[in-house]
Amino acid sequence: MGKVHLLDCTLRDGGYVNDWMFGKDNIKGFCVKIARTGIEFLEVGFIKGDDYNPDRAIFPTVDSFKTVIEPKDNNLKYVGMIDMNNPVDINSIPKYDKTSIDGIRVIFKKDKLDAAYDYCAKIKELGYFLSVNFVSTDAYSDEEFIQGLHRFNELKPDAVAIVDTFGLIKRKEFLRMIYIADNNLKDDIILAYHAHNNLQQAFGNAESLVELNLKRDVLIDACVFGMGRGAGNLNLELFAEYMNENYGANYNIEPMLEIMDEYLTDIYREKFWGYSLPLYLTATTGCHPNYAIYLAEKDSLTASEFRELLSSIPPKDKAKFSKERADEIYASYMQNSVDDSNTLVELKEQFADKKILMIAPGHSLNDYHDKIAEFTNNDDFIVISVNFLPEALKVDYVFSNNMKRFGKIKDKVTVPCILTSNVKDSSNDSYIVEYGKYACDNFEIMDNSGIMLLRLLSGMGYEQVYIAGLDGYSDYYGKDYYVKELEYKFSNKAELRNKLISEELKKLNQFIKLNFITPTNYDYGKISDRSLK
């Protein structure tokens, strides 16, 4: 059996969670503690960019690593990573002289293989430990993978890595890839594995690789605390303990726990990583995990609709994520054109000679309940709640544009519903209005429910509306809504969302008079004094 090596990639791959902003002292302390664990490799960060920020685990040059890894531990190999999507100039990399990192790992997608080969050949000439990492290895056909392995055999890299970029490779498929690699790589090349954990396969796959008892050496990537974008990565502390218990390894677990406690716990509280439904769905539909992270923030799709949307993404877009493309896909999915002209006529008849009170689920409903009740108990008002059912306030209609929220309340609703056309699970007695007519042009707040209802009322010819509970967002999660179950996790975007929604309210206020009966964080451009004290 060859030797099993462990590589910590927390600072590099875990850095996606916090934009690599660990802090200079923490990065240096991390390197010192990892050296005490006895693991064989430490990936200190990316080699990319032009400017060096000592607080960030991104290094523009090989020399810039020195400040965080000195003094080096002779038993630990320090490595950096280069992405062939944006590689540094090969001429900027000096010959290996043992004063900085010892190795360079090069990651590349299938369409960059030829360029990666030429680049790696020069790194090999410079004397560094070289690891060749096949990004999205499961995207290769068996023939393509074998051809790639034979190509790099000519170069004789120190290691070749199978990379489960989307965290969806299950054991049977993984073992097939291992057999292909083991039978086609030269004997003295280390076989490496880099896992992601979207389907919770990381530990099992790594375990199965070790249990094969290959003659060649094996290298397994892991992160302390499993830190990593989305569902995270293989946990270094857990797998090191497994190696200690089953293969006679002697890794020191204590420094890993210190890293968790001193450097990572605070990050975890603010930037959660771990198994989740959206990440499961992106893995099973073969999509980039950033789709899960971005679309889940909208909190508007049920599980089946989330899967349906992801499945509808064209194959060419699934592996590459951009916010702009995700917005386009989301907007396209939400569109469900209907002719709502008859619906608007019916609603106008129902609302005839009545004033409108819109109740949004802001926290102010708790503090101003009695004042709001005066309006809801007034027969001159039609009361419309937005995406929720207030417990102790009378409402006449429920407006919903959110499939997920409506799914939770639909069985409890005893009043007519006004639903946008994207809400597909509607009953026959609902009033359906076209989603696209009332959605905002700005993707960030495209389907803000309060704005959409106000745009609907304005389009129906209403000249004024009374508003309660449209409070705006604060910087503290858990304080924006009148019940916590309704909270959105927008605290990190509170200022931006308040600004964008305020701009929309100012536009609307030119056409429909906005009378707020509860306090709001929005600047809606009051004309004279339109708030009711």
N, C-alpha and C positions, 0 to 999 in steps of 0.2 A: 504493500500500500504506500502511495506517495504521501507527502506531508500535506496537511490541511492548514492553510494560512487564513487569518482574518484581516480584513481591511476596514477601518473606520472611515466612513464618508459623511459624518454628521455635518462638519463645517461646510462641505461642498453641496451635497444633495439635500441635507437638512436645511441649508441656507435659503432654499426656495420659500420656506415658510415665512422668514423674517427679512427677506431681501439681503441676506448674508450679514446683517448688522448685529453681530455678536458683541462688538466692543473690543478694542485693542487688548486690554488686560485679560478679558475672558478668552480670546483666541489664544493668547500666549499660555494662559493657565490651562486651557483645554489640551494643548499640545504636551504640556508637562505631565498632566494627569494620564493621558493616553499612553505616554511612554512608560508609566508605572504599571500598566495593565498587562504588559507582556505580549500584546498582539503584534503582528509583524509589519503591518502597513498603516499609514495614516495619510488620507487625502486631505490636504490642508485647505484647498480651495480651487476655484477656477483660475486659469491664466487667460485673461482677456481684458480688453479696454485699454485706455491710455492713462487715466488718472488713478493714483493710489490713495485710498482712504484707509488709514490704519485701523479703523473700527469695523471694516468690512472684509469678509473672507473672499475677496476678489483681488487678484494680483496681476498687474499689467506686465510684469517682467519676472524672470526667474530670480533675479537678485532681490526683489521686493519681499520674497518669502523669508529672507534671513532674519528679519527683526522679530518674527514670531516663533521661529523654530530653534533659534540659538538659546542655550547650547544644545546641539543635537545629541540624541541618544544613539549609541552605536548599534543597538539591537533593533532599531526601528527604521523602516524605510519611509521617507517622507515623499509624497507624490503630489502633483498638481494635475488638473484636467484641462484639456483643450477641446473645444467643440468645433468640428469642421464646418459648421454653419457660419462661424465667425472666428476663424483662427488668427492668432497673432502672427506677425511676419516671422517666418522661420529664421530669417537672418538676425532677428533680435534675440534668439536663444543661444546662449554661450555654450561652449563645451562643458561637459560635466566635470566638476572639480571637487566634489564632495562638500563644498561650503554652503550650498543651498539644497534644494530638493534633489532627491535621488532618482526620481522617476516621473514620467509623463504618461498619462492615460489619454488616449485620443478616442473621442466618440464621433460616430458618423452614421447618417442614414444611408439607405441603400443607394440613393442617387449620388452620394458623395464618395463611394468606395474607391474609385480610381484616384480622386484627389487625395483621399486619406492615405492611400498606399504611398504615393510620392512624398507626402508630408512625413509620414512615419519613417520612411527610409532615411530621411535626413536626421530625424531625431535619433534613430538607431546609430547613425554615423557619429553623432555628437556624444555618444557614450552613456545615455540615460537608460534606466530600466524602462522598457516600453510595453504598455498594455494597449491592445487593439480591441475596442469595444463596439460590437455590432448592435447599434440602437435598433429597437423593435425587431429583435431577431426573428420573432414569429411572423414578420412580414415577408421574410425570405421563403421562397420555395425550397425544398430539399436540394434541388439541383443548384440553385443560386447560392445557398449557404455553403455547399461543398466547394463550389467554384471559388467563393470568397476565401474559404479556409486554405485551399491549395495556393491561392494567390499569395496570401500572407505567409505561408510556409517558406516561400522563397526569401522573405525578409527576415525570418527567424526572430519574431518578437518574443519577449519574455513571457507574455501572457496574452490570451485571447478570451474575451468575455462574452457570454450570452447575457443579453440585457432584456428584461421583461418590462419594457417602457410603460405599458398601460396596466400592468399588474393583472393580466388575465390568463397567463400560461398555467394550465393545470398539470398535475404530476405526470400523467400519461404522455402529454405532448412534450413536457419538459424533459423527461427521460429519453424520448426519441431524439431531441436536439442534443442531449449529452452524448448519446451513442454515436450520432453523426460526427460531432466534434471530436470525440475521443478516437474514433476510427480514421479520421482524416487529418488530424494535427500531428506534427512531428512530436516524438515522445518527450522531448525536453521542454516543450512549451506548457506553461501553467494554464489550466482551464479555469476560468473565473465565472462567477455568477453574480449579477446585480439584479436584485428583486425590487418590485414595488408590491404593495399589500392590498390592492383594491378588492381582491377576492380572497384575502387572508391565506394566500398560498405560499407566502415567502418562507416561513419556517419549515413547512412540510417539504417544499422543493429543496431547500438547502440541506435538510436532514437526509432526503433521499439521495442527494449527490454524494454526501459523505459516506453513506451506507453502501455505495457501489464499490468502495475500496479500490478505486482506480490506481493503476500503477504510477500515473503521472501526478504531479502536485496539483492541488486544487486551491483556489482563492475565493473566499466568500465575502461579499460586501455587506456591511450592516451599519446601522446608526444607533447611537445611544438613545434610549427611550423611544426607538423607532421613529425618530424625528424625520419628517419628510412631507412634501406637498401632498395634500389630499389625505389618502388613507395611510400615508407614511411608508416606512421601509421595515426590513427585518431588524428586530431589536438586538443590538450587539450584546447587551448584558445577558439576555436570555440564551442566545446561541453560544456565547462563551461558556455559560454555566452548563449547557448541554454537552459541549466538548469536554469540559472538566469531568463531568459525571460518567461519560460513556467512552471517551477515547484517551483518557489519561493526560489531558492537557492541564496546564497549570496557570491559567489566566487569573489575574487578580481582579476580582469583580468590584472591590470597594471603590477604586477611583472612578469607575463608570457610574456608580451610585452618587458619588460626590458631584460629578458633572451634571447628572440629572437634577440634583438638589440645588446646586449653586448657580448653574448657568441656564438650564432649560425649563424648569418648572414655571417660571414667570412668563416665558415666551408661550408655553403651552396654554396658560390661562387666557392669554389674549389672542393667540393664533392656534386654535385647535387643529390637531391632525388626528386621524384615526378612521376606522371603518365607518361608513355611512351609506345610506340608501342611494343618494345621487352618485357616489363613486362606484357603488356596485353596478348601477345602471350604465354608467359610461364604460365600465370594463366589459360588461356582457354585450354591449352594442358596438364595441371596438372603437370608442371615441376617446379623444384626448381628455384626461381627467380635468383639465381646466374648464371644459364645458360644464362639468358637474359643479365645480366651485362657483362659477360665474352665474349659471342659470338658477342654482339653488338659492342664491341671494334674493331672487325675485319672489320666492315663496308663493308662487301662484299656480303651480302644476301639481296635480295628483300623481301618484307613482305611475299609474298606467299612462297618463298623458306625458309624463317625463320620458318614459321609455319610447312612446310613440314619436315624440319630437326628436329624440336622439336617433332613432331608427330612420327617420326621414332625412337625416343629414347626408348629403351626397358623399360617396366614398372618398373623393378627392379632398374633402374638407374635414373628414373625421380625424385624421392623424395630425392635422395642423390647426392650432387654435389662434383666433384673433378676436378681440372684443367686437370689432366692427362686423365681422362675419357672423358671430354669435347673435348679435343684435338683429341682423337681417333675417337669420333663420328663425329666431324667436318671433319677430314681428310677422313673418310669413305664416308661421304655424298658428298664431293667434287670430289671424284674419279668417273670418267665416262670413262672407258677404250675405246679407239678407236685405230684402226690401222692407224697411220699417215704417214706411209712410202711413199705413193703416194703424200701426201701433201708436204712432205719435198722435194721430187723430183721436184714438180711444183714450189715451192718457190725458189729452187736453180736455176731453169731455169729463173724465173722472176728476180732474183738478179744477174744473171751472169755478171761478169766483172764490178760490181758496188761496191763502198764502202758503208758502212752502217753508218748512223747517227741515234742514238736513242735519242728521246726527251722525257724526263720525266718532270712532271709538277712542278718542283721546282721554288722557288721565283726568282732564278737567271735569268730566262727567261726574266724578265722585264728589268734587268740591262744590259743584254748582247744580247738584241734582234738583233741589227744590225750585230753583229759578227756571230750569229747563222744563220741569213738570208743569209749570204754569202755562207754557206754550203747548206742550203735548196734550194737555187737558182742555185746550181751547178749540172749540169746534170750527173756528175760522181757519185752522191750520191743517194742511196735509203733512204728516210727519214721515220722512223717509230715512231709514237707518242705512248705513253704508257697510256692507260686508259683515254685519253682526246683528245680534238680537239683544238690545239692552234689557236687563232683567226687570227693572222697576219703572220703565217708561213705556207709555203707549206709543206704538208706531202703526202707521197705516200701510206702509210698503217697505220692502227690503230691496235695496239696490245692490247688485253684485256683479263684478267683472272678474272675480278671482275664483277659479275653478276649485282650488284647494279649500278656500274659506267657505265657499258655498256648500261643498260636499259635507262639511262638518255641521252645518246648521239646517240643511234642507228638510230634514225629517222633523224639525222643531217649528218650522215656519208655518204660521196659521193665517198670514196675510198675503196679499198678492206680491209677486216678485217682479222686479224690473231687471232683466239680465242682459248683459252684452252677448253678442252672438258667439263668442268663443266658449261660453259656458254651455257645454253640450248636454249636460245632464239636467235638462229642464223639464218641467211638467207642462201640461197643456194649458194651464191657466196662468202661465207666466207671460209677461210682456217682453218680447225680444227686440232689442235695438242693435244696430250694427256697430260692432267693436271699432272698426277703422275710422268711422266718422267722428268719434269722440276721444280717441287716443291722442296723446301729446306727440308732437313731432320730435321732441328730445327723447332719445332712447333711454336715458337714465331714469326718467320719470314717465315713460310712455304710458304705462297702465296704472298710474296713480288714481285710485278709485274716486277720491274726492273731486279731483279735477275733472274726471270723466263725467261724473254726475252733474257738476256745474255746467259743463259744456253742453250736456244734454238739455238741461233746463233752459239755458240761454237759447239753444236752437229751437226750443218749443215756444219761444217768445216771451218767457218770463223776464220781467224787468227788475225783480229783486228776489233775494232769497235770504232767509235767516239761517245761521250756521252755529252749531254747537259741537264741541269736541274735536274740531280741526286744529289741533294744538301746535303741530310742527314737531320736529325731532330735537332731541337733546343729545349730549355727548355720553349719556349714561344709559346703558341697556337696562331695561326693566322699569323705566320711569315715564314712558311716553303714552302708554295705553291704560285704559281704565281697568282692564284685567290682564294679567301677565301672559295668559295664553295667546293673546292677540299680538304680542310683540314681534316686530321685525328686527333683525340684527343689522340695523342701519347706523348704529352709534358711531362707526368709523367714518360715515359719510354724512353726518348730521348737518354740518355747515353747508356742504354742497347741495344736499337735497332741499334744505330750507331756502337757499338762494334760488334754485331752479323753480321750485313750486311757487315762491313769491313772485317770480317773473310771470308765471302763468296766471296767477291770481290778479296781478296788476292789469294784464290784458283783459281778463274776463270782467274786471270791475269797471271797464269802460262801457260794457254792454248790459251787465246785470249787477244791480246794486248788492254788494256783499255786506250783510248785517251780522257781525259776529256777536253772539250773546255770551260767549266764554272767551277767556284770554287766548291769544295765539302768538306763536313765535314768528309767524309769517308777516312780512311787510307787503301788504296787499294794496298799497297806494290809496289810502282813505281819501275820498273826496269830501271836503268839509269834515264832518264827524259822523261816520257811518256806524260806529260801534254803539251798542246799547249798553248803558251803564246799569 
